[in-house]
């Protein structure tokens, strides 16, 4: 997902590729605000079976079943 740095609105890749800047901020306030890609969102982590805030160190210390 792509997010606006200013208003935190979410956009898909199609909107981000077409606009480059946040269309909501541009239309409502006339301000140009960049859209940024965020890879690790809570919803994506949940699908992957991970908990937000879990570090790689704590993940590597989990017991391994043999």
N, C-alpha and C positions, 0 to 999 in steps of 0.2 A: 504494500500500500504506500501511497504517497501522501504526505501531510503538509499542510501549510504551516510555515514557521510562525505566522502571526495569529491566525484564528484557530489553528489546530484542526481544520476540516480535513476529511479524508477523501482521497480521489484514487481512482484506478489508473492503470498504466496508460490507457487510451486518452483520458483527459489530461494527464501529465505530459504526454508526448505532444498533444495538440496545443496545449496552452503554455506550458513552461512555468507560468506564474499562476497564483491562485485566482481562479475566475470569480470567486465570491468577494474577495477583498477588492479586486479590480472594479467590479461592478458596483458594490455598495459604497466604497470609500475612495475609489480612484487610486488605490495604492498598489504598487507592484510588490508582491511577496513571493519568494521562491518556494517551490514545492520540493520537499526532501523525501527520499526513500528511506523507509524503516523496515529492516528485515525481520527483526525479532520482536514481534508484537505479542501481547499476552494470548490472543486467540491462536496464533500460529504455534506458540509454545505448547498450548494445551493439546492441540492436534498431534504434536510430536511426542506427547507424553512427558513433557518437562514442566517444572513449576517456575514461574517468574521469580527472579532473585537467586536462583540456584547457581552456584559457581561451578566452574569446571573442576576445581580441586575437590569439592564435596562430592561431585558426581563420580570422580575417579576413585574415591574412597569407599564407594558402595560395594557391598559384598557381591562377588561373582559366583553364580551357581555353576557347578561342574557336572 
